[in-house]
């Protein structure tokens, strides 16, 4: 098979980045896709409706990301300025809601691409409970 095949890794899962008014949250797969980097840089490709998160080579122009002593598998970057930067360059980002976006490792271990046209639909627990109750057989 050719080099263009991307294989699913069940250990890692699908990287997801959540954007809210106050910052970005990276799930465990997204953190792993960035090799648990201690600092990252964030840039925008407006013509591709995406933003890029890459492992920073130094502190210049970067944000703190993962701490090795953390027991949490998720990473949160709390920065209203970063969110404003993203939404000003990517107007499709709705800051009135918290939205999850699919991400992909462009360069495994080094670069994560988040396409803001690829949202992840979330069900509330209430909806999930109703669905489970409705599917029971009497």
Residue pairs with C-beta under 8 A, 6 or more apart in sequence:
12 29
12 32
12 33
13 27
13 28
13 29
14 29
14 102
15 26
15 27
15 29
15 30
15 32
15 33
15 102
15 103
15 104
15 105
15 112
16 26
16 27
16 29
16 30
16 100
16 101
16 102
16 103
16 120
17 24
17 25
17 26
17 27
17 30
17 53
17 100
17 101
17 103
17 112
17 114
18 24
18 25
18 26
18 27
18 98
18 99
18 100
18 101
19 83
19 86
19 93
19 95
19 98
19 99
19 101
20 83
20 98
21 80
21 83
21 95
21 98
22 78
22 79
22 80
22 83
23 76
23 77
23 78
23 79
23 80
23 82
23 83
24 76
24 77
24 79
24 82
24 83
25 74
25 75
25 76
25 77
26 34
26 53
26 74
26 75
26 76
26 77
27 73
27 74
28 73
28 74
30 75
30 103
30 112
31 66
31 73
31 74
31 75
33 103
33 105
33 108
33 109
33 112
34 40
34 53
34 54
34 55
34 65
34 66
34 109
34 110
34 111
34 112
35 55
35 109
35 110
36 66
36 68
37 55
37 56
37 65
37 66
38 64
38 65
38 66
38 67
38 68
39 55
39 56
39 58
39 59
39 62
39 63
39 64
39 65
40 53
40 54
40 55
40 56
40 62
40 63
40 65
40 77
41 53
41 54
41 56
41 61
41 62
41 63
42 51
42 52
42 53
42 63
42 82
42 85
42 86
43 51
43 52
43 54
44 50
44 51
44 52
44 85
44 86
44 89
44 90
45 51
45 52
46 89
46 90
48 115
49 90
49 92
49 115
49 116
49 117
50 90
50 113
50 114
50 115
50 116
51 86
51 89
51 90
51 113
51 114
51 116
52 106
52 111
52 112
52 113
52 114
53 103
53 111
53 112
53 114
54 107
54 110
54 111
54 112
55 109
55 110
55 111
56 62
56 63
63 77
63 79
63 82
64 77
65 75
65 77
66 75
83 95
86 93
87 93
87 95
90 116
92 116
92 117
93 99
93 116
99 119
100 119
100 120
100 122
101 114
101 115
101 116
101 118
101 119
101 120
102 114
102 115
102 118
102 119
102 120
103 112
103 113
103 114
103 115
104 112
104 113
104 115
105 111
105 112
105 113
106 112
106 113
123 131
